[in-house]
Amino acid sequence: MPAERHSTQLPGGTITRRQLLQLGVPFLGLGLVDVLRARASAASTSRRRGLIVFWTHGGMSQQDTYDLKPDAPPQFRGMYRPIATTASGITITERFPRQARVMDRLSIVRSVHHGNAIHAPSAHWMQTGYFGPTLARNAPQKPSFGSVIARAAGARVADMPAYVTMPKSEAFGYQGAVYLGAAYQPFEVGADPNATDFRVSNLTLPRGLSIEAVRTRSAMLKQFDTLRRDIDTSGVLEGLDTFKAQALEMVTGERVREAFDINQEDPRLRDRYGRHLYGQAALLARRLIEAGSTCVTINTGYWDHHDNIEKGLEQQLPPLDTAIGALVEDLDLRGMLNDVLIYCAGEFGRTPLINGHAGRDHWSNCFSVLLGGGGLKGGQIVGASEPRGGDVQDRPVTPQDVLATIYRVLDIPLDLHLRDASGRPVSIVGAGKPIHELF
């Protein structure tokens, strides 16, 4: 019996069981209306928009990057001086000269805050919009914004992974799907795109097995799949078949394999991005978005500089600057900047006061994030910190506000609720509101 015989009648017409599975919705219909509405909205106007994230795991210092305090005492202002940018009145660290050249196309939110200064709960808060784990229970409790995007919008082009992390997901495990299910887990690249022998192991067939052989075997198995669907009354087997088919298409299809082939890029462009993890990951992210992925997160290493912060930042700020600056310029030249949102953030910032070990400790009372592209206004500063950077002085912004801004750019309805493991509908943004100054 063909799978297309199983269908559901909706106001907009008939949706087959296979189409439901492609949407990632259980056949019993839990969350069906919300998810279908989200998909329809995403397809209507901004289907082509994507998101590239630079995640600064550990917490990047706002006072040494996007919110310098040159008039504060030395123990607060740090080692860097501010430089002018192409955006009138906006200064950033001297270690970000490439971003200074494109700041008219980027914006800084200097008043993000939340109520925790421990890595795990804070990372969960910024990745999901919800406070959750504690030191005693680190397990993720809510899906990441990348998984929400994968569920609500899916891939922009069929057969591309909707949500990708590179080189792999962050250490706390908060970039996953949790109760949304395995279909919305990130596709982990698993390797450094700057490596000379870079390859994506998940797209590599075992030795001795050709693509032609896999396709032939797959065609034979379809005969058995038809028999199994006759027996399957719950939809579980067909669901497993769908996930298997998606994985098979990624391995045997050309689109995904070509998108990951960074060697197709002009070496001169690769040089402009920087021959390091940050730069080549940014270039690969652009390739993936261009090919049809929706959300790509670049995990940029550990920024937890309690000791000798200058040494740590000297290793991380220049490559981050090169990567973001080159990405903005490249997207702009390709006419893609309005279609791709760039987001740079970590779980919190660092203390205004430099500690006795020449480092800065955890600080969640006030920190900065960077947003640009995606149709947002450039050259904007939203919010302000106090003169020494301790607390928010103007326009408080929450993690949920930041995520609401991202979802709005991607045309995901902010009133979307997704059911958790107990069947309870959970808002994707809670009380969050988009940062209206950026629209």
Secondary structure, 3 states (H helix, E strand, C coil): CCHHHCEEEECCEEEEHHHHHHHCCCCCCCCHHHHHHHHHHHHHCCCCCEEEEEECCCCCCHHHCCCCCCCCCHHHHCCCCEEECCCCCCEEECCCHHHHHCHHHEEEEEEECCCCCCHHHHHHHHHHCCCCCECCECCCCCCCHHHHHHHHCCCCCCCCCCEEEECCCCCCCCCCCHHHCHHHCCEECCCCCCCCCCCCHHHCCCCCCCHHHHHHHHHHHHHHHHHHHHHCCCCHHHHHHHHHHHHHHHHHCHHHHHHCCHHHCCHHHHHHHCCCHHHHHHHHHHHHHHHCCCEEEEECCCCCCCCCHHHHHHHHHHHHHHHHHHHHHHHHHCCCHHHEEEEEECCCEECCCCCCCCCCCEECCCEEEEEEECCCCCCEEECEECCCCCCEEECCECHHHHHHHHHHHCCCCCCCEEECCCCCEEECCCCCCCCHHHC
